[in-house]
Amino acid sequence: MIQKALISIGSNIGDRINNCISSIKKIKEDKRAVVLKESSMYETSPVDNIAQDDFINCAISIYWDSTPHELLKMLMSIEDKMGRKRDIPKGPRVIDLDIILFGDMVIDTEQLKIPHPYAHRRKFVIIPCIEIEPEIIHPVFNKKLKDFLCHIGDEQKISKL
């Protein structure tokens, strides 16, 4: 079952740009993934009230030839190999790889939630995603992802590099 998926990528520890680039290279190494498009890189402010440095974020669209759970497993493996620590929820991270959309599927399990439950509330997700997929539809709200931007305040900073 080949599906198109959107993945959000972020890093705020170390060489943030290189961490994002390296994670994309690792995704390309998996034979089940074909990277279709890559967004620009953006510097973004953290959205949670945890003291931490700004992020570099981007997004990619891929064709994935397996299940959403297998995609999650692969992405978590890349995070682990790159040194991701999960000791502070939503805290600083070397790399963060999130499945934003997987076709038009809606999945709500303890391990996996698609679409990503906060995607429509975060500029750092929406702007890179709509750069590469401008007309993408959020399958729960049946609205274009770009239509959520007007509901997000200026406290979320984002600038294209």
N, C-alpha and C positions, 0 to 999 in steps of 0.2 A: 504494500500500500504506500505509494509515493504521495506525500503531501508537501505543500509549501508551508514553511514555518518562519516566523519572525523572532529573532533573538536579540535581546538587549544586552549590551556588554558595558561593564564599568570597572574602573580601577581608581583607587585613591591612595595607594601605598607604592613607594618606589618609583620606577620609571613608568608612569601611568600610561603613556602613549604606547610604549613598547609592550607593556603587559596586554593591552587590547589587541595589538597587532599579532603578538605571539598566540593569543587564544584563538584568533581567527585562523592562523596557520594550523593549529592543532585540530580545529574543527575540519579543515580541508583534508587532513590526513585520514579521517575516517571515511572509509569507502561508501558508507551509507549516505554521506552528505555531499551535496553539490551546492557551493556558494553561488548565488545568483547575483546579488548586489550587496555593496557595502556602502554605508553612509559615511559622511564626513565625521571627523572627530569634533566633539564639543566639550568645553569646560563647563562644569555645572556645579551648583551649590548642593550640599547635602540637604535632604528634605526632612530628615528626622532630627529631633533635638538631642543629638549626640555630638559632642565636640570632636570634629574630625576635619581633615583637609578636603578641599574641593576634589571632585571627580573628573576624570575623562570618561565620556560616554560615547557610544556609537551603536549602530544596529546593523544586522545583516539579515538578508532573506536567503533561505536555503530550500532546496528540495531534500526531503528526508525520506529514505527508503526503509522505514521501520515504524515502530509504535512511538507515541509521545513519551511513554515511560522509558523506552530505550534511549530516546533523545535526552531526557532528563539525566539518566544514568551516565551517558557519555559526557554531558556538560559538567556534571558534578565531579567526574573523574578528572577532567581537565583542571577544574578549580583546585582539586586536591593536589594534583601533580605540580601546580604552579604555586602551592604554598598557602592556599586559602585557609584561614582559621575561622572557626565559627563560635568563638568564645563570647563575643559581644553581639547579640542580635542587632542587625542593621548598623553595625559598627564598621570601622575601617576595614578595607579588604584589598588584597592584591588583585583579585579578579572576581567579578560577579557576572555570571552568565544566566540569564533568565529567559525562559520561553514566554513570549508575549502572546503569540497566536499560533495555532496549529490548524491550518485550513480554517474551516468554520466550526471546528469542534468546541464543545463546552464540556470540560472535565472538572469535577469537584470532589477530589479525594484528599485524604490527609497528606499524602505525598506530593500531589500534583494538582494545581489549579490553573486551568486554561479557559478563557484568557487570564493573563496575570491579573490578580484582583485589584491592583493599584495602577495598572497601566494607564487608564483614562484620567488619572489624577496627577500625572507626573510629566512635566515638560521634557525631562531628560529621556523619557521613553518615547513620547509622542513625536517630538520634532525629528529625531533621527529616523524613526519608522516611516513617517510621512514623506521624508526626503526620498526614500527608496520605493515606497508604495503609497503614493499620494491619495489614492481613493480607497484605501483599506477600510473595511467595515468591522466595527466591534460586534461580534456575534451575539452578545447578550443584550446590548442596548439597540442594536440594529441602526447604528449611527456611524458616520465616518469618524475615524479616530481624530482627524483634524478639527472636528466640530467641538471637541472637548476643551480645546485650548482657551477659548474665551471664558471658561469657568475657573481658570487657574490664575491665581494672583501673581503679582510681580515679585513676591518674596522668593520664588523659584528662579534663580539666575541661570542663564544658559547663553554661552557665546561660542559661535563656530570658530574653529581654529583654522 
